[in-house]
Structure formats: structure tokens, C-alpha cells
């Protein structure tokens, strides 16, 4: 199912922030979840944060995946930064 995930990401054109935009030894990417307007869905954005600033930011840990999808029905689409 990892292959299915890669295929779906390629089809959607999703692009992670390029690794050359930050130093992974000094930064992390945080997914910001914001409420939607009225009946609109939640909105999501990726933010690059210095590791040394994490102690000043309230966040909850989130894994990139929660197990393996066994079928397309196990997957849910979200839009990150409009992608």
C-alpha cells in the first residue's frame, strides 16, 4: 500500500518543502491544523521550525502514517498548503 500512497501523491502533484529549504538537523516540519470557515473542512499547512524554538511552541506529536492501508477505502485525502 506504500506504493499506492506514492502513486496518489504523484497524481495529485503534492510537493513537500524541498530539503534544500531547511537543514533537517536543525529544523522540523510541523503540520498546522486550522478550523474551516462554517461548513468548510479543516485546513492544513506545513511549517518549518527551528528545533531550538520548539520549546516555545505548543504542538502535539503526529506520525506521518498510522499503520498500513489495506485498500483505497482505508485512505483519506487532505489538502496541505492548497495541494
KEMAR-583081 format. One record per residue: residue in three letters; x, y, z of N, C-alpha, C, O in turn. Coordinates in nm, 3 decimals, padded with zeros to 5 digits. Example, Ala and Ser with C-alpha at 12.3 -4.5 7.8 and 13.67 -1.06 7.14 Angstrom:
BEGIN
+------+---------+---------+---------+---------+---------+---------+---------+---------+---------+---------+---------+---------+
| rest |      nu |      nv |      nw |     cau |     cav |     caw |      cu |      cv |      cw |      ou |      ov |      ow |
+------+---------+---------+---------+---------+---------+---------+---------+---------+---------+---------+---------+---------+
|  ALA |  01.319 | -00.569 |  00.780 |  01.230 | -00.450 |  00.780 |  01.320 | -00.330 |  00.780 |  01.424 | -00.332 |  00.846 |
|  SER |  01.285 | -00.225 |  00.708 |  01.367 | -00.106 |  00.714 |  01.290 |  00.003 |  00.787 |  01.341 |  00.114 |  00.804 |
+------+---------+---------+---------+---------+---------+---------+---------+---------+---------+---------+---------+---------+
***
This chain:
BEGIN
+------+---------+---------+---------+---------+---------+---------+---------+---------+---------+---------+---------+---------+
| rest |      nu |      nv |      nw |     cau |     cav |     caw |      cu |      cv |      cw |      ou |      ov |      ow |
+------+---------+---------+---------+---------+---------+---------+---------+---------+---------+---------+---------+---------+
|  UNK |  00.082 | -00.120 |  00.000 |  00.000 |  00.000 |  00.000 |  00.087 |  00.126 |  00.000 |  00.039 |  00.233 | -00.038 |
|  UNK |  00.213 |  00.115 |  00.042 |  00.302 |  00.231 |  00.034 |  00.314 |  00.279 | -00.110 |  00.321 |  00.399 | -00.136 |
|  UNK |  00.315 |  00.184 | -00.203 |  00.323 |  00.219 | -00.345 |  00.198 |  00.296 | -00.387 |  00.208 |  00.393 | -00.462 |
|  UNK |  00.081 |  00.253 | -00.340 | -00.043 |  00.323 | -00.372 | -00.037 |  00.467 | -00.322 | -00.079 |  00.559 | -00.391 |
|  UNK |  00.015 |  00.485 | -00.201 |  00.029 |  00.620 | -00.144 |  00.119 |  00.706 | -00.232 |  00.086 |  00.821 | -00.261 |
|  UNK |  00.232 |  00.651 | -00.276 |  00.324 |  00.726 | -00.363 |  00.255 |  00.762 | -00.495 |  00.270 |  00.873 | -00.545 |
|  UNK |  00.182 |  00.668 | -00.552 |  00.112 |  00.692 | -00.678 |  00.010 |  00.804 | -00.662 |  00.003 |  00.894 | -00.745 |
|  UNK | -00.069 |  00.799 | -00.554 | -00.170 |  00.902 | -00.532 | -00.107 |  01.039 | -00.510 | -00.158 |  01.139 | -00.559 |
|  UNK |  00.004 |  01.044 | -00.437 |  00.073 |  01.172 | -00.417 |  00.127 |  01.225 | -00.548 |  00.120 |  01.345 | -00.574 |
|  UNK |  00.181 |  01.137 | -00.633 |  00.231 |  01.182 | -00.764 |  00.116 |  01.233 | -00.849 |  00.129 |  01.337 | -00.914 |
|  UNK |  00.004 |  01.162 | -00.850 | -00.112 |  01.205 | -00.932 | -00.162 |  01.341 | -00.887 | -00.204 |  01.421 | -00.971 |
|  UNK | -00.159 |  01.368 | -00.757 | -00.209 |  01.496 | -00.707 | -00.108 |  01.608 | -00.727 | -00.143 |  01.726 | -00.720 |
|  UNK |  00.020 |  01.571 | -00.752 |  00.123 |  01.672 | -00.770 |  00.176 |  01.727 | -00.638 |  00.240 |  01.832 | -00.635 |
|  UNK |  00.148 |  01.656 | -00.527 |  00.191 |  01.707 | -00.396 |  00.341 |  01.721 | -00.390 |  00.415 |  01.631 | -00.431 |
|  UNK |  00.388 |  01.834 | -00.337 |  00.530 |  01.861 | -00.322 |  00.561 |  01.898 | -00.178 |  00.507 |  01.996 | -00.126 |
|  UNK |  00.647 |  01.820 | -00.112 |  00.695 |  01.857 |  00.021 |  00.787 |  01.977 |  00.006 |  00.843 |  01.998 | -00.102 |
|  UNK |  00.805 |  02.057 |  00.113 |  00.907 |  02.162 |  00.105 |  01.041 |  02.096 |  00.070 |  01.079 |  01.995 |  00.130 |
|  UNK |  01.111 |  02.152 | -00.025 |  01.238 |  02.094 | -00.069 |  01.337 |  02.086 |  00.046 |  01.345 |  02.176 |  00.129 |
|  UNK |  01.412 |  01.976 |  00.050 |  01.509 |  01.955 |  00.158 |  01.613 |  02.066 |  00.160 |  01.670 |  02.094 |  00.266 |
|  UNK |  01.639 |  02.129 |  00.047 |  01.739 |  02.236 |  00.047 |  01.685 |  02.366 |  00.106 |  01.760 |  02.463 |  00.120 |
|  UNK |  01.556 |  02.370 |  00.141 |  01.499 |  02.489 |  00.203 |  01.524 |  02.493 |  00.354 |  01.504 |  02.596 |  00.418 |
|  UNK |  01.569 |  02.380 |  00.410 |  01.595 |  02.375 |  00.554 |  01.698 |  02.267 |  00.583 |  01.720 |  02.177 |  00.502 |
|  UNK |  01.762 |  02.278 |  00.699 |  01.861 |  02.180 |  00.744 |  01.789 |  02.085 |  00.840 |  01.753 |  02.124 |  00.951 |
|  UNK |  01.769 |  01.960 |  00.798 |  01.694 |  01.864 |  00.877 |  01.758 |  01.835 |  01.013 |  01.692 |  01.781 |  01.102 |
|  UNK |  01.885 |  01.870 |  01.030 |  01.950 |  01.852 |  01.160 |  01.911 |  01.963 |  01.257 |  01.928 |  01.948 |  01.378 |
|  UNK |  01.857 |  02.074 |  01.204 |  01.824 |  02.190 |  01.288 |  01.677 |  02.229 |  01.281 |  01.633 |  02.316 |  01.356 |
|  UNK |  01.601 |  02.166 |  01.194 |  01.462 |  02.203 |  01.172 |  01.370 |  02.082 |  01.174 |  01.415 |  01.968 |  01.155 |
|  UNK |  01.243 |  02.106 |  01.195 |  01.139 |  02.005 |  01.179 |  01.026 |  02.069 |  01.100 |  01.015 |  02.191 |  01.092 |
|  UNK |  00.944 |  01.984 |  01.041 |  00.823 |  02.032 |  00.975 |  00.705 |  02.002 |  01.066 |  00.689 |  01.889 |  01.111 |
|  UNK |  00.624 |  02.102 |  01.093 |  00.503 |  02.085 |  01.174 |  00.382 |  02.105 |  01.084 |  00.380 |  02.193 |  00.998 |
|  UNK |  00.282 |  02.021 |  01.105 |  00.157 |  02.033 |  01.031 |  00.062 |  02.116 |  01.116 |  00.021 |  02.073 |  01.224 |
|  UNK |  00.026 |  02.234 |  01.066 | -00.069 |  02.320 |  01.138 | -00.210 |  02.288 |  01.088 | -00.237 |  02.289 |  00.968 |
|  UNK | -00.298 |  02.259 |  01.183 | -00.437 |  02.227 |  01.150 | -00.523 |  02.343 |  01.198 | -00.522 |  02.378 |  01.316 |
|  UNK | -00.597 |  02.402 |  01.106 | -00.681 |  02.518 |  01.138 | -00.826 |  02.487 |  01.108 | -00.856 |  02.414 |  01.013 |
|  UNK | -00.918 |  02.542 |  01.188 | -01.060 |  02.517 |  01.162 | -01.103 |  02.581 |  01.031 | -01.052 |  02.686 |  00.991 |
|  UNK | -01.197 |  02.516 |  00.965 | -01.252 |  02.572 |  00.843 | -01.359 |  02.675 |  00.876 | -01.409 |  02.680 |  00.988 |
|  UNK | -01.392 |  02.756 |  00.779 | -01.500 |  02.854 |  00.793 | -01.634 |  02.782 |  00.786 | -01.659 |  02.707 |  00.693 |
|  UNK | -01.720 |  02.805 |  00.883 | -01.855 |  02.747 |  00.887 | -01.855 |  02.599 |  00.853 | -01.808 |  02.518 |  00.933 |
|  UNK | -01.908 |  02.562 |  00.736 | -01.918 |  02.422 |  00.698 | -01.800 |  02.373 |  00.614 | -01.805 |  02.265 |  00.556 |
|  UNK | -01.693 |  02.452 |  00.608 | -01.577 |  02.415 |  00.529 | -01.489 |  02.315 |  00.606 | -01.491 |  02.312 |  00.729 |
|  UNK | -01.413 |  02.233 |  00.534 | -01.326 |  02.136 |  00.601 | -01.209 |  02.206 |  00.671 | -01.183 |  02.324 |  00.648 |
|  UNK | -01.140 |  02.132 |  00.755 | -01.019 |  02.183 |  00.819 | -00.918 |  02.221 |  00.711 | -00.920 |  02.167 |  00.601 |
|  UNK | -00.829 |  02.315 |  00.745 | -00.721 |  02.346 |  00.652 | -00.589 |  02.308 |  00.718 | -00.576 |  02.310 |  00.840 |
|  UNK | -00.490 |  02.274 |  00.634 | -00.362 |  02.224 |  00.683 | -00.249 |  02.299 |  00.614 | -00.259 |  02.333 |  00.496 |
|  UNK | -00.141 |  02.324 |  00.688 | -00.022 |  02.382 |  00.627 |  00.102 |  02.324 |  00.695 |  00.099 |  02.293 |  00.814 |
|  UNK |  00.210 |  02.310 |  00.618 |  00.337 |  02.265 |  00.672 |  00.422 |  02.386 |  00.705 |  00.436 |  02.477 |  00.624 |
|  UNK |  00.478 |  02.387 |  00.826 |  00.564 |  02.496 |  00.868 |  00.700 |  02.440 |  00.907 |  00.708 |  02.338 |  00.975 |
|  UNK |  00.805 |  02.506 |  00.865 |  00.941 |  02.467 |  00.901 |  00.981 |  02.547 |  01.024 |  00.974 |  02.670 |  01.024 |
|  UNK |  01.022 |  02.476 |  01.130 |  01.051 |  02.540 |  01.259 |  01.190 |  02.497 |  01.306 |  01.227 |  02.380 |  01.294 |
|  UNK |  01.267 |  02.591 |  01.360 |  01.396 |  02.558 |  01.421 |  01.371 |  02.469 |  01.542 |  01.280 |  02.494 |  01.621 |
|  UNK |  01.452 |  02.365 |  01.557 |  01.439 |  02.276 |  01.673 |  01.448 |  02.354 |  01.805 |  01.376 |  02.325 |  01.900 |
|  UNK |  01.537 |  02.454 |  01.810 |  01.555 |  02.529 |  01.934 |  01.431 |  02.612 |  01.970 |  01.418 |  02.654 |  02.085 |
|  UNK |  01.340 |  02.635 |  01.875 |  01.218 |  02.711 |  01.903 |  01.102 |  02.623 |  01.949 |  00.999 |  02.674 |  01.993 |
|  UNK |  01.119 |  02.491 |  01.939 |  01.008 |  02.401 |  01.973 |  00.963 |  02.415 |  02.118 |  00.845 |  02.398 |  02.148 |
|  UNK |  01.054 |  02.447 |  02.207 |  01.015 |  02.459 |  02.349 |  00.919 |  02.576 |  02.372 |  00.853 |  02.582 |  02.475 |
|  UNK |  00.910 |  02.669 |  02.277 |  00.821 |  02.785 |  02.289 |  00.691 |  02.768 |  02.210 |  00.608 |  02.859 |  02.207 |
|  UNK |  00.676 |  02.654 |  02.146 |  00.559 |  02.630 |  02.061 |  00.478 |  02.516 |  02.119 |  00.532 |  02.411 |  02.154 |
|  UNK |  00.348 |  02.536 |  02.129 |  00.260 |  02.427 |  02.173 |  00.226 |  02.341 |  02.052 |  00.174 |  02.391 |  01.952 |
|  UNK |  00.257 |  02.213 |  02.060 |  00.226 |  02.122 |  01.950 |  00.202 |  01.983 |  02.005 |  00.243 |  01.951 |  02.117 |
|  UNK |  00.135 |  01.901 |  01.929 |  00.116 |  01.760 |  01.958 |  00.192 |  01.681 |  01.854 |  00.194 |  01.718 |  01.736 |
|  UNK |  00.253 |  01.573 |  01.895 |  00.327 |  01.488 |  01.801 |  00.230 |  01.414 |  01.712 |  00.123 |  01.371 |  01.755 |
|  UNK |  00.269 |  01.400 |  01.587 |  00.185 |  01.333 |  01.488 |  00.275 |  01.250 |  01.398 |  00.376 |  01.300 |  01.348 |
|  UNK |  00.240 |  01.126 |  01.378 |  00.316 |  01.040 |  01.290 |  00.273 |  01.065 |  01.145 |  00.158 |  01.103 |  01.120 |
|  UNK |  00.363 |  01.045 |  01.052 |  00.327 |  01.059 |  00.911 |  00.223 |  00.956 |  00.872 |  00.137 |  00.984 |  00.789 |
|  UNK |  00.230 |  00.837 |  00.930 |  00.134 |  00.733 |  00.897 |  00.087 |  00.664 |  01.024 |  00.156 |  00.663 |  01.126 |
|  UNK | -00.029 |  00.608 |  01.017 | -00.084 |  00.529 |  01.127 | -00.109 |  00.389 |  01.076 | -00.224 |  00.350 |  01.056 |
|  UNK | -00.005 |  00.314 |  01.055 | -00.020 |  00.179 |  01.004 | -00.025 |  00.179 |  00.852 |  00.000 |  00.280 |  00.787 |
|  UNK | -00.057 |  00.064 |  00.798 | -00.062 |  00.048 |  00.654 | -00.206 |  00.040 |  00.606 | -00.289 | -00.027 |  00.668 |
|  UNK | -00.234 |  00.105 |  00.498 | -00.366 |  00.094 |  00.435 | -00.373 | -00.040 |  00.363 | -00.277 | -00.081 |  00.298 |
|  UNK | -00.484 | -00.106 |  00.376 | -00.503 | -00.234 |  00.309 | -00.583 | -00.219 |  00.180 | -00.584 | -00.308 |  00.095 |
|  UNK | -00.651 | -00.105 |  00.167 | -00.725 | -00.077 |  00.044 | -00.741 |  00.074 |  00.033 | -00.711 |  00.147 |  00.127 |
|  UNK | -00.788 |  00.119 | -00.080 | -00.811 |  00.261 | -00.101 | -00.913 |  00.317 | -00.002 | -00.910 |  00.436 |  00.030 |
|  UNK | -01.003 |  00.232 |  00.047 | -01.104 |  00.275 |  00.144 | -01.042 |  00.310 |  00.279 | -01.106 |  00.379 |  00.360 |
|  UNK | -00.919 |  00.264 |  00.305 | -00.851 |  00.294 |  00.432 | -00.783 |  00.431 |  00.428 | -00.733 |  00.478 |  00.531 |
|  UNK | -00.781 |  00.495 |  00.312 | -00.709 |  00.621 |  00.297 | -00.805 |  00.739 |  00.294 | -00.918 |  00.727 |  00.245 |
|  UNK | -00.759 |  00.853 |  00.347 | -00.836 |  00.977 |  00.344 | -00.749 |  01.086 |  00.285 | -00.630 |  01.095 |  00.316 |
|  UNK | -00.806 |  01.168 |  00.202 | -00.732 |  01.277 |  00.139 | -00.745 |  01.404 |  00.222 | -00.854 |  01.437 |  00.269 |
|  UNK | -00.634 |  01.473 |  00.240 | -00.635 |  01.608 |  00.297 | -00.556 |  01.697 |  00.204 | -00.472 |  01.648 |  00.128 |
|  UNK | -00.582 |  01.825 |  00.208 | -00.509 |  01.921 |  00.126 | -00.418 |  02.001 |  00.217 | -00.463 |  02.062 |  00.314 |
|  UNK | -00.288 |  02.001 |  00.184 | -00.186 |  02.071 |  00.262 | -00.133 |  02.186 |  00.178 | -00.085 |  02.166 |  00.066 |
|  UNK | -00.142 |  02.306 |  00.232 | -00.098 |  02.426 |  00.158 | -00.161 |  02.433 |  00.021 | -00.096 |  02.471 | -00.077 |
|  UNK | -00.290 |  02.397 |  00.014 | -00.364 |  02.407 | -00.112 | -00.334 |  02.296 | -00.212 | -00.385 |  02.299 | -00.323 |
|  UNK | -00.252 |  02.198 | -00.173 | -00.217 |  02.088 | -00.264 | -00.297 |  01.965 | -00.228 | -00.281 |  01.861 | -00.293 |
+------+---------+---------+---------+---------+---------+---------+---------+---------+---------+---------+---------+---------+
***
